[in-house]
Amino acid sequence: MTTATPAYTAYTVRALDALPTDPTGDLSAATPAQIDEAIRTLREEDARNGARLNAAADVVRRAIGQRPDERREGPPRARHTVVEWPTSWEIAWATAKALPVDTPSRDGYVTERTVGEAVAQVEALVAFSAHLTRLLAALDAEFDHRGGWARYYRVANTGGHVHTTTSCRNTYAGTAWTWPTQLSGATHADVVGAAGRFTCLTCFPNVRAEILADRPIHEERFETAEQTDARMARETEAAARKAEKIAKGITPDGSPLVVYAPSWRPKHPERVELRTERAAELRYVEFAARGGAHAEVAETVLAALAAKRGTTVEAQRAALAAKVARKAAQN
């Protein structure tokens, strides 16, 4: 029987490991931020587990031969799918439990090939749900035991503001939120020190001047763990791209070298962007082989090549002389 065992995500493991004791033990030494981070991640685990449980229940129904009746209902702009099964879940579950565990599944599109496997998957998810409920109850009890503490919420978009409640009049019923538990238990001054202008003026009316003051934003202090990891991954990727750009580029910072070459219109020279060392070398050879009015431009490119390669202009001129001669012979 191949039953997938539910497991914590890495963020939940991190949050639980940060607690000074097991969630059902003595939490008096845990900080509000540690407790709230455990609550946040466990709630997300519970939501994911609930979705998996609903899907597993559908697998059980299909395994015993049930098929849903699906139809679209509602007005044109708000149509939705309505799913109706032939029996209640209680009847379907009792039917599945009554069958031998090795009864072949009547649904060939899932990994559970027997009714017993489908039933076992539901039971595992139900047990995991009960486990999560116990942990959350213990953590919520600690919050209540201490008389609560300040909690803050952030609108889940770029530049989203930090609020003291998800019911702020400046937001909407459909507003998506994140819960930056690092701020749990912090004072309003601490929040403004982190979020600066991204602090809600309505939720923090007593520190309006501080919010409007020109101060740096410390994103890392009011992000969720997932947001921090995503930001660090973006920064790492950006740094790698920048390093690659500098390695291939012709200027110290990787920006293009812009030169203006003579064209058939004397008052309108050709603007040439040299983005890589290789492109600069090819253009130098071309300009140097043409000579005349292009010679000055060629010297500018040659100087950039010498600086990039850590040599002298004359050394680069000698190294590229053969290529210049071949190019001149072709012209």
Secondary structure, DSSP 8 states (H G I E B T S, - for coil): ---------HHHHHHHHHSSS-TTS--TTS-HHHHHHHHHHHHHHHHHHHHHHHHHHHHHHHHTT---EEEEES-GGG-EEEEE-SS-HHHHHHHHHHS-TT-B-S-TTSS--BHHHHHHHHHHHHHHHHHHHHHHHHHHHHHHHTT-----EEESSTT--EES-TT-TTS-TT--EE--GGGTT--HHHHHHHHGGGB-TTT-GGGHHHHHS-----GGGS--HHHHHHHHHHHHHHHHHHHHHHHH-SSTTS--EEEEE--SSTTS-EEEEE-SHHHHHHHHHHHHHH-GGGHHHHHHHHHHHHHHHTS-HHHHHHHHHHHHHHHHHH-
